[in-house]
Amino acid sequence: MTGQPLVITAVAIPSTPDAGSHQGALGAGDASRVAEVAGAVSGLPEYQALREAHELEKWGDLDRCPTLSESLEYWRGSDYEDRQLFIARLGQETVGTCSVTLPLRENTYTAGISVDVAGAYRRQGWGRRLLEHAEAVAVRRGRTSLDAYCEVPAAQVGRAARLLHAKSGAGGLPADDPAVAFAASAGYELEQVERAGRLALPVHPNHLESLETEASSKAGGYAVADWADTCPDELVHQYAALKARMSSDVPIAGLDWEAEVWDAARVRHEEQANIRSGVQSQVAAALHRTSGELVAYTVLNWRPGVPGSITQQDTLVVEEHRGKRLGLLIKAANLRAAQQRWPAARSVLTWNAVENRHMLAINTLLGFKPAGYEGEWQKRLG
């Protein structure tokens, strides 16, 4: 392979689920059709194989890894975000991938950047070549603020000789970790660190009941509403308002992000994208009895392709209703529903900003243990 040029090509994915000769939506129960369509998309199987190898190398499992159907749906992009995926090859060998995500409704000055190099090709300069390619795409689209992330197992952070501390002042990552060193040397700043936690399942019903009783004693003016996969029509506008608050009310340290605009159509788009990719969702929300408004919500996701793992997504209690144990109330209720709906699951993964002490305390009460740390990086251009 010596002397062969590095060739970086875009992965072309149909813009709609029924584009071309492949008709109909793709779900987890249609694995053969997912593989058929993905196989017809040059580069996607290579990307998926590289991503899975990376996850297995770092974590020993695929709990954090998107399934093939999720990847196919995600990289299709949407009216809300353009997503561009690239494969780098030397001859017939896959060297790595890079990607650029470009918000289209808000944060239109930002771009998400990702680089992944196959194990056999690391520390040879290919990662920098891929990063330069991704950054050039972002610059051509007029983006001036680039963001990226990396994850490090908790044990590695615990034994690190030196930490690179986040600019937020909370948390840090091992300075000698290859991904950390790579990002720092490329001009990215570590703005925030999130702690990944893992909860072993099942949680004993008595423990959940005790937590729900404790929370209910301070949340007498609220009721729990829940749903599977699709928000009821009568709540969807309120749910959209909460999701907008989620993008502005949670700690973001010095990250250069503005609030997202959510409406019922955007909620329905997200729900349908999940359904097409085989992701199932369980939502619990807190309803303020006096006003009739939703004031808190939490989301759990499960994939049949990774049946042992549940992923905790958003959790938000709006500022005006904090201090009433609503976070604990809805999380405990949602865990109870999730255990009944997905009995094969053996753990839940969640992520919280290290400075978000209140939510971390709730997760500790539920039984979450530290599993890793994620760095949120930012590079401002010009």
N, C-alpha and C positions, 0 to 999 in steps of 0.2 A: 504493500500500500504506500510505500515511500514515494514521495513526489506527486501523489494524486492530490488534486485540489479538493478543498472542502466545498461541498455543494449544499446550499441551504435552500429548501423548497417549501412553499406553503402547502398546508394540508387543506384540500378543497372538500368541504362538507356541504351537502345540500342545505339550502336555506330554510326549507320546510320539511316536516316529517314525510310528506308524500311526494317529494320532488322526484322527477324522473320516473323510472318504471317501478319504484317501490311505493306501493299505495298503503295508506293507513298509518296509524300511530304505532310506536314501538313501546312495549312494556316489558316488565321483568318476566312475564309468563310467555314471552315470545323470543326466547334467547336465540333460536336458530335464525330468525329474521334479523335480529340485532346484529349477529355475526355476519350475516349475508351482506347487509348494507355497509357495516363497518369495513368488511373486506373489500368492498368496491370503492372505498375512500382511501386513496393512496396516502400512506403515512400514519393513519390512525391506529392500526394494529401495532405498528412499531412504537408509537407513543405510549400506547397502553402497556405494552410489554416492558418498556423502560420504566414507566411509572411504578408498575407492580414490583419490578426488581429493586427499585430504590426503596419502596416501602418495606419490603421484606428484609432488605439489608439493614435498615435503620431500626425497625420496630419488631421484626419477626412475625408480622401479621399484616393483613390488608384492611384492618378496621378503619383506617383513615383514607383509604384509597377509593376513588370513584370506580364504579363498575364500568364495563364497556358501554352499557346502555346510557349510563350517566354521562360518560365522556362524549358520546355521540350527540346527546341532547345539548350539553353545555357548550361544546365548541361550535355548534350551529349558530350561537349568538341570538340576539333578539333586537327588538325595537329599542330596548333600554341599554344594551351594551353590545358593541362590536367586539368579537373575540377572534384573534388570529393566532394560529398555531403553525410552527415551522419545524421541519425535520432536517437535521444535518447529517450528511453521509460522506464517507471516503470510499469511493467505489460502491460496493454493495454493502458495506458495513455501516451500521447506524452509530454515529458518534454521540448524538445528543439531540435535545429539543430546546426550543425557546418559544415564548409566547408573549403576546401583548393583549391586554384587555382595555377597551376604550369606552368609558361611560358616554352615553349619548344624550341624556336628558339633564343631568346635573353633573358637577365635577368634570366638566368637559375640558379642563386644563390638565387633567390627571391621566395617567396610564399605569396599569398594573404590569409588572415585568416579572418573568419567571425564566430560569435557565436550569436545565438538568443534563448532566453529562454522564454517559455510560461509564461504569467502573473502570474498564480497560483503557479509557481515554482521558482520565483525569490527570491534572497537573502537567498538561502538555500545551496549554494555551488555548484549547478549544473553547473552554467556558467563556473566556474573554471575547473570542470571536462571536460566539452566540449572543453574548450580552450586547456587544456593539451593534449587531444586526437588529435586535429587539429595540434598543434605544433609538436607532435610526428610524425605525417604523414609527415610533411614538413622536419623534421630532417632526417627521413629515406630516403627521396629523395635527401639528400645532400644540402638542402637549409639553408643559413646562414643569410638571411635578410628577415624578415617577415613584411608585411604591412597590414594595416586594416583601416577602416573608420567608422565614426558614424556621424549622423546628429542631429541637435538640432534646434527647431523652433526659429525664430528671436525674438519673444516676450520673450522667456525664457532666451535668451542671454542678452536682454536688461535689465531684472530685476535681473540678477545674482549678488549675494553679492560679489563673487570673481571669477575672470577669470583665467584659466590656459592658459598662453600665448604661442603661437606657437614659436618654435625655429627660424623660419624665421623672427620673430620680427613683423609680421603683423597679427593681429587678435588673438582671443582667444575664449575658450569655457567655460561654467560654470563648475567650479571645482567640484561642488556637484551633477552634473548630473550623474545618475547611470552608463551610458555607459562611460563617461569620467573618472569617478573615477575607474571603473573596468579596463579600458585600462592602466591607469597610474599605478595602483597597480600591474599590471601584467608585468611591465617593458617596456611598449611601450612609446615612446616619441612622443609628438605632434609636427610634423615637419612643417605642413602647415595647414592653414584654408582657405576654399573656401566659398564664399558667394553665396547662392542660391537666385535667383531673379525670380519674377513672373511678367509677362506682361499680362494685361487684353486684351482680344480680343472682338470685332474687333478693330484694330487700324484704326483711320479715314484715308481714302485715301488721304486727303489733307495733313495730317501730314507726311505720307510716301513720298508723292510727294515732299514736302518741303525738307525733309532730303536727298532724292535722288538728288534733284537739287543742294543742298549744296555740297554733296559729288562729284557730277559730275564736278563741277567747278574746283576741284583740281585733278580730275582723268581723264583728257582729253585723255591721252595716253592709256586708258584701255577700254575694252569692257566686258560686263557681259555675261557669258555662264551659262546656267542652264539645269538641267535634273531631271527626276523623277525616282527614284529607281535604275537605271542602268546607269553607266557612258558610254558615247559614246566610241566606240572602238578607235577612233582617238585621244581621250584625256586620256585614261585610264593609260598610262605609266606616263604621267605628273601628273595625279591625285595621283598615287601611290607615286611619289616622294614628293608631298606635304604632304601626310599622314605620310611619314617617317620624314619629318621636324616637323610635329605636335608633334611627340614623343620626340623631342630634343629641340625645340625652345621655348616652353611655360615654364613659371616659375614652377619649381618643388622643390624649396627650397633645403633642405638637403636630399631629398628622394634618395635612392640608386638605381636609375633606369638608364639604358643605352638606347640609341636610338634603335627603332625598325627598322627592314628591311622590306620594303614594295615593292612588285612588282604587276604586273597586276593580277597574280593568287590570291594573297592575297586580293586584292580589290574585285575580283569576288567571292571569298569565303565569304567575309563579306556581300556582296549584297545578295547572295543566302541564307545565314543564316537568314538575315532579312526577306526575302520573305517567307521562310518556317515558320517563327514564326509569320507572319502576320504584320510585321512592314513595314510601308511605309516611304520612304525618299524623301526629296526635297533638292536639292543641288544648290547653286549659287556659281560661281567661277569668279575670275577676270582674264581676258586674256590680257597680255601685247601686244599691237598692233605691236610694233617694232620687238620684238623677237618671237612672236607667242606662248609664254610660259604662262602656268597657274601660277599665283603668289599668289593667295589667294583663300580660299574656306570657305563655311559655310554649315552646315547640320542641317535640322530639321526632326524629326521623329514623326510619328503619328500612333496610334494603334486603329483599329475599336472597340476593347474591352474597350477602355477608350477614347471615342470620344471627350470628352470635353477638353482634354489636349494634347498639343504638347510639345515635349522635344527638347531643343536645344542641339545638340551634338557639334562636333568640330567647331571651327572658328580659322583660321590661316591666317595671312599675313606674307609672308617671309620677313626677316629683310631688304633685299636690296630694298624692295618696300614699306616700311612703310613711314608714313607721308603724304600719298596721299589720305587719307579718304577712302581707299579701304574697310576697315572693315565695316564702316557705309554703303557704297554703296552696298555691297553684302548682308549685313543683311537686309537692307530695301527691296531690290529686292526679297529676299527669303521669307520675311514675306508677301509681296504682293502675291506671288505665292501660299504660304501655305494657306492664307485666302480664296483664290479662290478655291483651291483644297479640303480643309477640312473645310467647312463652319460651321460644328457643334462645332469646337474647340472654347473654351472660355478663354483659357490662354496658355501661353508658359512658361516653366520652364527652367532656365539656371543656370550654376555654373561657377564661376570664382575665381581664387586665389585672396585673398584680396590684395596682392601686385601688381596685374595686373591692375593698375590704368587706363591705356588706354582703355582696353576692358570694364571695369566697366563704364567708362565715356560714351562710345558708347551705352551701354545698358541703361544708365540713359536717354540719349537723346531719345531712342526709347520708353521709358516709363516703364522700369522694376523697381519694388519695392523690397526691401529686404524681403525674405520669410523664410530664415533659414541659418544655417551655418554648413559646413561639416568639420570634422577634419580628416586629413590624418596622420596616425600613423605609426611608424616604430620601430622595435625591432631587433637589431643586435645580433647574437648569437656568442659566442666565442671571 
